[in-house]
Amino acid sequence: MPAMSDQTSDPRDQPNTNTEKDPDDWVTGEEAMTGAQASYLETLSQEAGEAFDPGLTKAEASKRIDELQEKTGRGSGGGR
């Protein structure tokens, strides 16, 4: 029986692969941000003392979350 290649492995075994893609390259990046993004971004904005913009796209929200995580110290510290 041939060994499984990385391409056919269970994606749940590699939980961070989706976070490696640049938000500018997301197919759905121009859609409105998700409810989870909005909730987290609002929390981060409050902690950072900055305005929350509810009109961001998914890609814009992802970038803003990264910025505010750095500012508030909530980031993973590992970078991307």
C-alpha positions in Angstrom: 0.0 0.0 0.0 1.5 3.4 -1.0 2.2 6.0 1.6 -0.1 9.0 1.8 1.4 12.1 0.4 1.0 15.5 2.1 -1.6 16.5 -0.5 -4.0 13.8 0.6 -3.4 14.0 4.3 -6.2 15.2 6.6 -6.2 19.0 6.6 -7.1 19.0 10.3 -3.6 17.6 10.9 -2.2 20.9 9.6 -4.4 23.5 11.3 -2.3 26.5 10.4 -2.1 26.0 6.6 -5.1 28.4 5.9 -3.6 31.2 8.0 -0.5 31.2 5.8 -2.2 32.7 2.8 -2.1 36.4 2.4 -5.5 38.0 2.9 -5.1 39.9 -0.4 -5.1 36.5 -2.1 -8.3 35.1 -0.5 -11.0 34.3 -3.0 -13.6 35.6 -0.5 -11.5 38.5 0.8 -13.8 41.1 -0.6 -16.9 39.8 1.3 -18.0 41.4 4.5 -16.1 40.3 7.5 -17.5 37.4 9.5 -19.3 37.7 12.8 -16.4 36.2 14.6 -14.0 38.6 13.0 -16.2 41.6 13.9 -16.6 40.4 17.5 -12.8 39.9 18.0 -11.9 43.1 16.1 -14.3 45.1 18.2 -12.7 43.7 21.4 -9.2 44.4 20.1 -10.2 47.9 19.1 -11.5 48.7 22.5 -8.4 47.3 24.2 -6.2 49.4 21.8 -8.3 52.5 22.3 -9.0 52.7 18.6 -12.2 53.0 16.5 -13.9 49.9 15.3 -14.9 49.9 11.6 -17.8 47.6 11.0 -17.6 48.0 7.2 -14.3 46.1 6.7 -14.0 43.2 4.3 -12.8 39.8 5.4 -9.3 40.6 4.1 -9.2 44.1 5.7 -10.4 42.7 9.0 -7.8 40.1 9.0 -5.0 42.6 8.5 -6.5 45.0 11.1 -6.7 42.1 13.6 -3.0 41.4 13.0 -2.2 45.1 13.6 -4.2 45.3 16.8 -2.9 42.0 18.1 0.6 43.5 17.8 -0.5 46.7 19.5 -2.3 45.0 22.4 0.1 42.1 22.9 -2.5 39.5 22.1 -0.6 38.2 19.0 0.7 34.7 19.0 4.3 36.0 18.9 5.1 33.5 16.2 4.4 35.6 13.2 3.3 34.2 9.9 
